[in-house]
Amino acid sequence: MEDVDADHKAREELIVELSDRSAWRIWPADMADTLQWLPTTEISIRKIDDETCSHALINESDGSRVRVIEANRKWRLDEVRLSLGY
């Protein structure tokens, strides 16, 4: 399990950096779930079977999860629009 970095950038760039220095791009539809994360929030990373996202970050205190890809990757615009209903 990793702690969320105190300087995580999720609100601005949809990216969270964990204490192990791994950085993850949050799926736009899951963004709101990260807003309650604190620097002490324990997060685990799990590989998932999803067409768009490769992993999930799981909040160990409440079991909530957000879908992610590695931060150096970009979302396909058509996937984001479809997911958000545009």
Secondary structure, 3 states (H helix, E strand, C coil): CEEECCCCEHHHHCEEEECCCCEEEECHHHHHHHCCCCCCCEEEEEECCCCCCCEEEEECCCCCEEEEEECCCCCCHHHHHHHHCC
